[in-house]
Amino acid sequence: MNRVDPRAWLADVLARIADHPVHRLDELLPWNWRRPARVGSRGLTRHVNKVSHVKTVDRVARELGEYIDLLHEVALDMDVEDGVIWV
């Protein structure tokens, strides 16, 4: 009805909804939804992650119930190409 591929819409909405601002949820409705930009010859979809909160490793360890040293080791063992740790 809205000329939207239901699988593409659902996959995109499920991938983005946790970080999407509540006051803009109407953007994710099928009649307002826009397909994300395509990248590369394989048609891979690129999602731009928006940082909504930045937390210290200590705080994340407390929230996850993990040892601080473990999270420090994970972060220190990462290469620049690995990016960031999303929690």
The first five atom37 places (N, CA, C, CB, O) and aatype in JSON, in Angstrom:
{
  "aatype": [12, 2, 1, 19, 3, 14, 1, 0, 17, 10, 0, 3, 19, 10, 0, 1, 9, 0, 3, 8, 14, 19, 8, 1, 10, 3, 6, 10, 10, 14, 17, 2, 17, 1, 1, 14, 0, 1, 19, 7, 15, 1, 7, 10, 16, 1, 8, 19, 2, 11, 19, 15, 8, 19, 11, 16, 19, 3, 1, 19, 0, 1, 6, 10, 7, 6, 18, 9, 3, 10, 10, 8, 6, 19, 0, 10, 3, 12, 3, 19, 6, 3, 7, 19, 9, 17, 19],
  "atom_mask": [
    [1, 1, 1, 1, 1],
    [1, 1, 1, 1, 1],
    [1, 1, 1, 1, 1],
    [1, 1, 1, 1, 1],
    [1, 1, 1, 1, 1],
    [1, 1, 1, 1, 1],
    [1, 1, 1, 1, 1],
    [1, 1, 1, 1, 1],
    [1, 1, 1, 1, 1],
    [1, 1, 1, 1, 1],
    [1, 1, 1, 1, 1],
    [1, 1, 1, 1, 1],
    [1, 1, 1, 1, 1],
    [1, 1, 1, 1, 1],
    [1, 1, 1, 1, 1],
    [1, 1, 1, 1, 1],
    [1, 1, 1, 1, 1],
    [1, 1, 1, 1, 1],
    [1, 1, 1, 1, 1],
    [1, 1, 1, 1, 1],
    [1, 1, 1, 1, 1],
    [1, 1, 1, 1, 1],
    [1, 1, 1, 1, 1],
    [1, 1, 1, 1, 1],
    [1, 1, 1, 1, 1],
    [1, 1, 1, 1, 1],
    [1, 1, 1, 1, 1],
    [1, 1, 1, 1, 1],
    [1, 1, 1, 1, 1],
    [1, 1, 1, 1, 1],
    [1, 1, 1, 1, 1],
    [1, 1, 1, 1, 1],
    [1, 1, 1, 1, 1],
    [1, 1, 1, 1, 1],
    [1, 1, 1, 1, 1],
    [1, 1, 1, 1, 1],
    [1, 1, 1, 1, 1],
    [1, 1, 1, 1, 1],
    [1, 1, 1, 1, 1],
    [1, 1, 1, 0, 1],
    [1, 1, 1, 1, 1],
    [1, 1, 1, 1, 1],
    [1, 1, 1, 0, 1],
    [1, 1, 1, 1, 1],
    [1, 1, 1, 1, 1],
    [1, 1, 1, 1, 1],
    [1, 1, 1, 1, 1],
    [1, 1, 1, 1, 1],
    [1, 1, 1, 1, 1],
    [1, 1, 1, 1, 1],
    [1, 1, 1, 1, 1],
    [1, 1, 1, 1, 1],
    [1, 1, 1, 1, 1],
    [1, 1, 1, 1, 1],
    [1, 1, 1, 1, 1],
    [1, 1, 1, 1, 1],
    [1, 1, 1, 1, 1],
    [1, 1, 1, 1, 1],
    [1, 1, 1, 1, 1],
    [1, 1, 1, 1, 1],
    [1, 1, 1, 1, 1],
    [1, 1, 1, 1, 1],
    [1, 1, 1, 1, 1],
    [1, 1, 1, 1, 1],
    [1, 1, 1, 0, 1],
    [1, 1, 1, 1, 1],
    [1, 1, 1, 1, 1],
    [1, 1, 1, 1, 1],
    [1, 1, 1, 1, 1],
    [1, 1, 1, 1, 1],
    [1, 1, 1, 1, 1],
    [1, 1, 1, 1, 1],
    [1, 1, 1, 1, 1],
    [1, 1, 1, 1, 1],
    [1, 1, 1, 1, 1],
    [1, 1, 1, 1, 1],
    [1, 1, 1, 1, 1],
    [1, 1, 1, 1, 1],
    [1, 1, 1, 1, 1],
    [1, 1, 1, 1, 1],
    [1, 1, 1, 1, 1],
    [1, 1, 1, 1, 1],
    [1, 1, 1, 0, 1],
    [1, 1, 1, 1, 1],
    [1, 1, 1, 1, 1],
    [1, 1, 1, 1, 1],
    [1, 1, 1, 1, 1]
  ],
  "atom_positions": [
    [[0.81, -1.19, 0.0], [0.0, 0.0, 0.0], [0.87, 1.27, 0.0], [-0.93, -0.01, 1.2], [0.52, 2.27, -0.63]],
    [[1.99, 1.21, 0.72], [2.88, 2.38, 0.81], [4.09, 2.26, -0.1], [3.35, 2.57, 2.24], [5.03, 3.05, -0.01]],
    [[4.06, 1.27, -0.99], [5.18, 1.01, -1.91], [6.49, 0.82, -1.14], [5.33, 2.17, -2.92], [7.53, 1.37, -1.51]],
    [[6.42, 0.03, -0.07], [7.57, -0.26, 0.78], [7.75, -1.77, 0.82], [7.39, 0.33, 2.22], [6.79, -2.51, 1.0]],
    [[9.0, -2.22, 0.67], [9.31, -3.64, 0.83], [9.19, -3.95, 2.32], [10.75, -3.99, 0.27], [9.99, -3.44, 3.11]],
    [[8.22, -4.78, 2.73], [8.0, -5.02, 4.16], [9.22, -5.59, 4.88], [6.84, -5.95, 4.34], [9.49, -5.24, 6.02]],
    [[9.96, -6.47, 4.22], [11.14, -7.05, 4.87], [12.22, -6.0, 5.07], [11.7, -8.22, 4.03], [12.83, -5.95, 6.14]],
    [[12.47, -5.17, 4.07], [13.48, -4.12, 4.2], [13.07, -3.12, 5.29], [13.68, -3.38, 2.85], [13.89, -2.7, 6.1]],
    [[11.79, -2.77, 5.3], [11.29, -1.82, 6.3], [11.45, -2.38, 7.7], [9.81, -1.49, 6.04], [11.96, -1.71, 8.59]],
    [[11.01, -3.64, 7.91], [11.07, -4.24, 9.24], [12.51, -4.4, 9.7], [10.35, -5.6, 9.25], [12.83, -4.1, 10.85]],
    [[13.38, -4.87, 8.83], [14.79, -5.05, 9.2], [15.42, -3.72, 9.59], [15.57, -5.7, 8.04], [16.15, -3.64, 10.58]],
    [[15.15, -2.67, 8.82], [15.71, -1.36, 9.11], [15.16, -0.8, 10.41], [15.44, -0.4, 7.96], [15.91, -0.27, 11.23]],
    [[13.87, -0.9, 10.6], [13.25, -0.36, 11.82], [13.76, -1.1, 13.05], [11.7, -0.47, 11.74], [14.05, -0.47, 14.07]],
    [[13.88, -2.42, 12.99], [14.37, -3.18, 14.13], [15.83, -2.83, 14.44], [14.24, -4.69, 13.87], [16.24, -2.82, 15.6]],
    [[16.6, -2.54, 13.4], [18.01, -2.18, 13.61], [18.16, -0.78, 14.21], [18.77, -2.25, 12.28], [19.12, -0.52, 14.94]],
    [[17.23, 0.12, 13.91], [17.38, 1.53, 14.33], [16.55, 1.94, 15.53], [17.02, 2.41, 13.2], [16.87, 2.94, 16.17]],
    [[15.51, 1.21, 15.86], [14.52, 1.73, 16.81], [15.08, 1.97, 18.21], [13.37, 0.78, 16.91], [14.63, 2.9, 18.89]],
    [[16.03, 1.17, 18.67], [16.56, 1.34, 20.02], [17.25, 2.68, 20.2], [17.53, 0.22, 20.35], [17.22, 3.25, 21.29]],
    [[17.87, 3.19, 19.14], [18.6, 4.45, 19.24], [17.85, 5.63, 18.63], [19.93, 4.32, 18.57], [18.35, 6.76, 18.62]],
    [[16.67, 5.36, 18.13], [15.91, 6.42, 17.46], [15.21, 7.3, 18.5], [14.88, 5.81, 16.48], [14.62, 6.77, 19.44]],
    [[15.27, 8.61, 18.35], [14.61, 9.5, 19.32], [13.1, 9.25, 19.37], [14.88, 10.98, 18.95], [12.44, 9.11, 18.34]],
    [[12.58, 9.21, 20.57], [11.15, 8.92, 20.77], [10.27, 9.94, 20.07], [10.82, 8.89, 22.26], [9.24, 9.59, 19.5]],
    [[10.67, 11.19, 20.1], [9.83, 12.24, 19.49], [9.83, 12.18, 17.97], [10.3, 13.6, 19.95], [9.12, 12.95, 17.32]],
    [[10.64, 11.26, 17.37], [10.68, 11.13, 15.92], [10.3, 9.73, 15.45], [12.06, 11.48, 15.41], [10.64, 9.33, 14.34]],
    [[9.58, 8.98, 16.3], [9.18, 7.62, 15.91], [8.31, 7.6, 14.67], [8.45, 6.97, 17.06], [8.29, 6.6, 13.95]],
    [[7.59, 8.66, 14.41], [6.74, 8.7, 13.22], [7.55, 8.55, 11.93], [5.95, 10.0, 13.18], [6.99, 8.15, 10.9]],
    [[8.86, 8.85, 11.96], [9.71, 8.68, 10.78], [9.85, 7.21, 10.39], [11.08, 9.28, 11.03], [10.15, 6.9, 9.24]],
    [[9.62, 6.31, 11.35], [9.8, 4.89, 11.09], [8.51, 4.2, 10.64], [10.32, 4.21, 12.33], [8.53, 3.02, 10.3]],
    [[7.42, 4.92, 10.62], [6.16, 4.33, 10.14], [6.27, 4.08, 8.64], [4.95, 5.27, 10.45], [6.93, 4.84, 7.93]],
    [[5.64, 3.04, 8.15], [5.8, 2.67, 6.73], [5.53, 3.82, 5.76], [4.88, 1.52, 6.4], [6.22, 3.93, 4.75]],
    [[4.56, 4.66, 6.03], [4.22, 5.73, 5.09], [5.2, 6.9, 5.16], [2.82, 6.23, 5.36], [5.18, 7.77, 4.29]],
    [[6.06, 6.96, 6.18], [7.08, 8.0, 6.29], [8.49, 7.48, 6.07], [6.99, 8.67, 7.63], [9.42, 8.26, 5.91]],
    [[8.66, 6.16, 6.07], [9.98, 5.53, 6.04], [10.68, 5.75, 4.72], [9.86, 4.04, 6.31], [10.06, 5.7, 3.65]],
    [[11.98, 6.0, 4.8], [12.81, 6.13, 3.6], [13.89, 5.07, 3.66], [13.44, 7.56, 3.49], [14.52, 4.86, 4.7]],
    [[14.1, 4.39, 2.54], [15.13, 3.36, 2.47], [16.48, 4.0, 2.74], [15.12, 2.64, 1.09], [16.77, 5.07, 2.21]],
    [[17.34, 3.35, 3.58], [18.68, 3.89, 3.84], [19.51, 3.93, 2.56], [19.39, 3.05, 4.91], [19.24, 3.21, 1.6]],
    [[20.53, 4.78, 2.57], [21.42, 4.9, 1.4], [22.12, 3.59, 1.14], [22.46, 6.03, 1.61], [22.51, 2.89, 2.08]],
    [[22.27, 3.25, -0.12], [22.97, 2.02, -0.51], [24.45, 2.34, -0.72], [22.35, 1.38, -1.8], [24.8, 3.43, -1.18]],
    [[25.3, 1.38, -0.4], [26.73, 1.57, -0.53], [27.31, 0.38, -1.28], [27.4, 1.75, 0.84], [26.97, -0.77, -1.0]],
    [[28.2, 0.65, -2.23], [28.93, -0.42, -2.9], [28.12, -1.14, -3.95], [0.0, 0.0, 0.0], [26.91, -0.94, -4.07]],
    [[28.82, -1.99, -4.7], [28.17, -2.71, -5.8], [27.32, -3.86, -5.31], [29.21, -3.22, -6.76], [26.45, -4.34, -6.04]],
    [[27.54, -4.32, -4.1], [26.77, -5.44, -3.57], [25.45, -4.99, -2.96], [27.57, -6.19, -2.54], [24.66, -5.83, -2.52]],
    [[25.22, -3.71, -2.92], [23.97, -3.21, -2.36], [23.91, -3.29, -0.84], [0.0, 0.0, 0.0], [22.82, -3.41, -0.27]],
    [[25.06, -3.23, -0.19], [25.07, -3.27, 1.26], [24.46, -2.0, 1.82], [26.49, -3.47, 1.8], [24.69, -0.91, 1.28]],
    [[23.7, -2.12, 2.87], [23.07, -0.97, 3.49], [23.98, -0.41, 4.57], [21.7, -1.35, 4.08], [24.51, -1.15, 5.39]],
    [[24.15, 0.89, 4.57], [24.97, 1.55, 5.57], [24.06, 2.21, 6.59], [25.92, 2.58, 4.93], [23.2, 3.01, 6.24]],
    [[24.25, 1.87, 7.85], [23.5, 2.51, 8.93], [24.44, 3.45, 9.66], [22.88, 1.46, 9.9], [25.54, 3.07, 10.04]],
    [[23.99, 4.65, 9.85], [24.79, 5.61, 10.59], [24.33, 5.54, 12.04], [24.64, 7.06, 10.01], [23.19, 5.86, 12.36]],
    [[25.24, 5.12, 12.9], [24.91, 5.01, 14.31], [25.09, 6.36, 14.98], [25.78, 3.94, 15.01], [26.13, 7.01, 14.83]],
    [[24.1, 6.77, 15.69], [24.16, 8.04, 16.38], [24.41, 7.76, 17.86], [22.85, 8.86, 16.18], [23.71, 6.96, 18.48]],
    [[25.41, 8.41, 18.4], [25.74, 8.22, 19.8], [24.74, 9.02, 20.63], [27.21, 8.66, 20.11], [24.61, 10.23, 20.47]],
    [[24.04, 8.31, 21.53], [23.08, 9.01, 22.37], [23.62, 9.2, 23.79], [21.76, 8.26, 22.41], [23.19, 10.1, 24.5]],
    [[24.55, 8.34, 24.19], [25.15, 8.44, 25.52], [26.59, 7.96, 25.43], [24.34, 7.61, 26.57], [26.9, 7.01, 24.71]],
    [[27.47, 8.61, 26.17], [28.85, 8.17, 26.3], [29.06, 7.86, 27.77], [29.87, 9.25, 25.77], [28.78, 8.69, 28.64]],
    [[29.56, 6.65, 28.03], [29.77, 6.23, 29.42], [31.2, 5.77, 29.61], [28.79, 5.1, 29.81], [31.86, 5.35, 28.66]],
    [[31.67, 5.84, 30.85], [33.01, 5.34, 31.16], [32.98, 3.82, 31.2], [33.51, 5.91, 32.5], [31.92, 3.21, 31.36]],
    [[34.15, 3.22, 31.06], [34.26, 1.77, 31.13], [33.82, 1.29, 32.52], [35.72, 1.32, 30.84], [33.18, 0.25, 32.65]],
    [[34.16, 2.05, 33.55], [33.77, 1.68, 34.91], [32.25, 1.59, 35.06], [34.33, 2.68, 35.91], [31.73, 0.66, 35.66]],
    [[31.56, 2.57, 34.51], [30.1, 2.58, 34.63], [29.47, 1.44, 33.83], [29.53, 3.92, 34.15], [28.54, 0.79, 34.3]],
    [[29.98, 1.2, 32.62], [29.46, 0.1, 31.81], [29.68, -1.22, 32.52], [30.12, 0.08, 30.4], [28.8, -2.08, 32.51]],
    [[30.85, -1.41, 33.14], [31.13, -2.64, 33.88], [30.12, -2.83, 35.01], [32.57, -2.61, 34.45], [29.62, -3.94, 35.21]],
    [[29.82, -1.77, 35.73], [28.82, -1.87, 36.8], [27.46, -2.25, 36.24], [28.72, -0.54, 37.58], [26.78, -3.11, 36.79]],
    [[27.05, -1.59, 35.14], [25.74, -1.85, 34.56], [25.62, -3.27, 34.01], [25.45, -0.85, 33.46], [24.55, -3.88, 34.08]],
    [[26.72, -3.81, 33.47], [26.7, -5.15, 32.9], [27.01, -6.23, 33.93], [27.68, -5.24, 31.76], [26.82, -7.42, 33.68]],
    [[27.48, -5.8, 35.1], [27.86, -6.78, 36.12], [29.14, -7.51, 35.76], [0.0, 0.0, 0.0], [29.32, -8.67, 36.13]],
    [[30.03, -6.84, 35.03], [31.3, -7.42, 34.61], [32.44, -6.78, 35.39], [31.51, -7.25, 33.09], [32.27, -5.73, 36.02]],
    [[33.59, -7.43, 35.33], [34.78, -6.88, 35.95], [35.34, -5.75, 35.09], [35.85, -7.98, 36.16], [35.39, -5.84, 33.86]],
    [[35.75, -4.68, 35.75], [36.29, -3.52, 35.05], [37.52, -3.92, 34.25], [36.63, -2.39, 36.04], [37.7, -3.49, 33.12]],
    [[38.37, -4.75, 34.85], [39.61, -5.17, 34.18], [39.32, -5.89, 32.87], [40.42, -6.07, 35.09], [40.05, -5.72, 31.9]],
    [[38.26, -6.69, 32.84], [37.9, -7.41, 31.61], [37.56, -6.43, 30.5], [36.72, -8.35, 31.86], [38.03, -6.58, 29.37]],
    [[36.75, -5.42, 30.8], [36.38, -4.44, 29.79], [37.57, -3.59, 29.36], [35.27, -3.54, 30.31], [37.68, -3.22, 28.19]],
    [[38.47, -3.27, 30.3], [39.68, -2.54, 29.93], [40.53, -3.37, 28.97], [40.5, -2.17, 31.19], [41.08, -2.84, 28.01]],
    [[40.65, -4.68, 29.24], [41.42, -5.56, 28.36], [40.82, -5.61, 26.96], [41.5, -6.97, 28.94], [41.54, -5.55, 25.96]],
    [[39.49, -5.72, 26.89], [38.82, -5.75, 25.59], [39.1, -4.46, 24.83], [37.28, -5.94, 25.76], [39.42, -4.5, 23.64]],
    [[39.0, -3.33, 25.51], [39.23, -2.05, 24.85], [40.68, -1.88, 24.44], [38.82, -0.91, 25.78], [40.96, -1.36, 23.35]],
    [[41.6, -2.3, 25.27], [43.02, -2.15, 24.96], [43.47, -3.07, 23.83], [43.86, -2.41, 26.2], [44.38, -2.73, 23.07]],
    [[42.83, -4.23, 23.71], [43.2, -5.18, 22.66], [42.61, -4.82, 21.3], [42.75, -6.57, 23.05], [42.94, -5.46, 20.3]],
    [[41.74, -3.83, 21.25], [41.11, -3.43, 19.99], [42.08, -2.63, 19.13], [39.85, -2.61, 20.25], [42.9, -1.87, 19.64]],
    [[41.98, -2.82, 17.83], [42.71, -1.99, 16.88], [41.82, -0.81, 16.51], [43.13, -2.82, 15.62], [40.6, -0.84, 16.7]],
    [[42.42, 0.23, 15.97], [41.66, 1.41, 15.55], [40.57, 1.0, 14.55], [42.59, 2.47, 14.93], [39.48, 1.56, 14.56]],
    [[40.89, 0.03, 13.69], [39.94, -0.41, 12.67], [38.71, -1.09, 13.28], [40.61, -1.35, 11.7], [37.67, -1.18, 12.63]],
    [[38.82, -1.56, 14.53], [37.7, -2.24, 15.18], [36.57, -1.29, 15.52], [38.17, -2.93, 16.43], [35.43, -1.72, 15.69]],
    [[36.86, -0.03, 15.62], [35.82, 0.95, 15.9], [35.59, 1.16, 17.37], [0.0, 0.0, 0.0], [36.53, 1.37, 18.13]],
    [[34.34, 1.11, 17.76], [33.97, 1.37, 19.15], [33.21, 0.19, 19.71], [33.11, 2.65, 19.26], [32.78, -0.7, 18.97]],
    [[33.06, 0.18, 21.01], [32.26, -0.86, 21.67], [30.88, -0.27, 21.89], [32.92, -1.34, 23.03], [30.73, 0.74, 22.57]],
    [[29.88, -0.92, 21.3], [28.49, -0.47, 21.47], [27.87, -1.28, 22.59], [27.67, -0.61, 20.16], [27.91, -2.51, 22.56]],
    [[27.3, -0.61, 23.56], [26.64, -1.28, 24.68], [25.19, -0.89, 24.69], [27.31, -0.93, 26.04], [24.44, -1.34, 25.56]]
  ]
}
